[in-house]
Amino acid sequence: AFLCSTLTPSALTYDLAERHCKELEVASVGGWTLPSEEQARALMKSEKLPKASIWLTAPDDAAGVRAPLFDLKARRGKVAKRSQRAAQAVCVRSGPPPVPGE
């Protein structure tokens, strides 16, 4: 199980999307990341997000130039330059919701 944040209002570069998730706090809870492809497919099936392209978390390629994204409308993965504002960010957090005060 995982929690999902709202989609950013506009497309970001990969590095900005990754930073957005790392810095995100919802109800004082951090630990957010970009989704894996498996999580993106689950979000697509849930139809909770608009049909957009979202960045995925993944190890950098050798040159650090490209990063993966998932097109929720076309229902498939793609690759884009990290420096392009090619996709929006949605952040995920694994596990159950935290209990306040813990």
Secondary structure, DSSP 8 states (H G I E B T S, - for coil): -EEE----SS-B-HHHHHHHHHH--BTTB---B---HHHHHHHHHHT-S-S-EEE------TTS-EEEEEETTTTEEEEEETTS--BB---EEESS---TT-
